[in-house]
Amino acid sequence: MTRVGADGACATTARALADEVPIAVEFNGVGYAVLMATPVDLVDLAYGFARAERLIDAAVDVVDVDVHRTDRGVIVRVTIADRLGERIVERVRHRVAESSCGLCGIENLEQAVRPLPRVATTSDADDAAVFYALAMLRDHQPLNRATGAVHAAAACSATGEVRLAREDVGRHNAFDKLIGAMLRGGGEWDGGFALLTSRCSYELVEKAALANCPMLVTISAPTTLAVARAAAAGVALRVLARADAILVP
């Protein structure tokens, strides 16, 4: 790469780039989605994505995950319990009506705002814990340190300790990876919270609710729908979280 300075001076420099490849996800032999993602922690991604799509309720519902790498991308074949197979059929039926501009049709509008479970726990973290987690997060972002192009999702304790973190070029994927890792490891939020290096979109709020996460902290602003969905599900929000201030919607 060539680095161009403000004074016009040019210099050759080496810089790592973030990996981004197509990840084709199959459930019980059915092609379900293609995600553009960083090809690490893909088993965690499979578990978290399955939970976010409401195809599974717990880690025990996943029978097997096979990761097959090709020269064009990665195929992740997920086998879930037969008793949940109808969920795949029903969800695929709605997904086929999706378009590049979003969701099409009345049925898909209903799918877009499906009721969320109310979070069954609360966060014991105070503002000091959030600031502490923000200060410590960089130590858990090796991919972003190398590339400057990767999101992180972290599970933090009530005192702000970063207990687990996952990275991906996509903010949704990073959170799915974190949730999947927690599912696989039997991890609980234990009065803590999730910290994401992204804006607070309604999809991330929904992932938090489905993962029974009591508080979601993001470094950028929320949308109106995110705030409404969080209130309905009982997910506390802390947004525009920076070293000097936090916004409470």
BELJO-V68564 format. One record per helix or strand. SS is the DSSP state (hx for helix, st for strand). FROM is the first residue (numbers start at 1). TO is the last residue. If there is no record, write none. Layout:
ss=SS from=FROM to=TO
ss=SS from=FROM to=TO
This chain:
ss=st from=2 to=4
ss=st from=10 to=12
ss=st from=21 to=27
ss=st from=30 to=37
ss=hx from=42 to=52
ss=hx from=59 to=61
ss=st from=62 to=69
ss=st from=74 to=80
ss=hx from=82 to=95
ss=st from=98 to=99
ss=st from=102 to=103
ss=hx from=106 to=112
ss=hx from=127 to=140
ss=hx from=142 to=147
ss=st from=151 to=156
ss=st from=162 to=168
ss=hx from=171 to=185
ss=st from=193 to=196
ss=st from=200 to=200
ss=hx from=202 to=210
ss=st from=215 to=218
ss=st from=222 to=222
ss=hx from=224 to=233
ss=st from=236 to=239
ss=st from=247 to=247
